Amino acid sequence: MNLLQLHNAKHFKFDGEEREDWRIVNTTNDTSFSIGRTKSIQTEDGIFQPIFKGITSELPSFNFEIFKVDLITGEPIEMTKEDMFDLNRWLDRNEPKALVVDEFMYYGLFSPQTGKWYANEWGRMELRFDMILPYMLGLPIEDIYEIEGEETIIIENDSNVYGDYVYPEFQIGVYEGNTITIINLENEQTTTLNNLIVDNIYTIHNQQRQMINESNVKENVYANSNKKYQHLESGDNRIKITTNGKMVFRIKWQPKICLQ
C-alpha cells in the first residue's frame, strides 16, 4: 500500500514526528490509481523526424484529509483550536520533509486547502502534499559487518526506478590496519582508502561524493583514496571488502520505488 492506493485512514509520521491519534487518508481519487512515473518527452526538430533528447519526470501531488481519532474506538473525535495550533506547528515547514506511511517515505511539503466541521464537532483538514521526487523511498536499510582480511557480502537493492541509481553510504571503523578496498562485483566499481588511522571512523557519502574522517574532519581523506565513488545495481550486489587488518564496515541505503 502506498499513497496512490491509500484510501483507508492510516497512522503517519512527518519530519520525524508522529501523533498516535491523528490519521491521514488520500482523497486524490476514489477508484483508480496509476503506476510508474509520469514523464514528458523532450525532442527537437530533425530532418526526417523529431530527435529524442530525453525525458523529464513530473512531480506528483496528492490531496489528503487529516483528522483526529479516539485511540480505543478509532472513531473521529472533536478537533479543538489547540489541536489546530499543534497541527500547524507540526506540518508547516519551509523545506521538503519526509512523510512516512506504511514504511514508505515521500519527500515534500504540505499546503493548506480547506477544513470542515461536522455535527458532533469532529473536523477534518484537507491538505495538498507536493512531492520533490517522482518516486517514493523505502525506509533506510543498514547492515554492519566485522571484516578481518577479506569478505564478500550481498546487498539486495529492491529499487525499480530505471536509470536513477541508489548511492549507498559506507562507514569504516578501524581496529587494525590502514587500508580498505571495496569492490562492487556487479559493476566493477572500486573504492580504496589508504593511510587509515586506528580508532578513527571514516564515512564515504557516495551520493554527495564526500569522504570524511568523523574523528578528524580536517583530514583530507579524498587525497588518500583512489578518488572513486559507487552506486548499487538493481537486485543483488556482491561487494568484496579487503583490508590489511580488522575493521567494522557499515553500509546504508534506501531503495527507490515507483509509485503504484
Summary of the structure (lengths in Angstrom):
residues: 260
radius of gyration: 23.4
end to end distance: 8.3
largest distance: 71.8
contacts: 721
relative contact order: 0.19
helix: 7%
strand: 52%
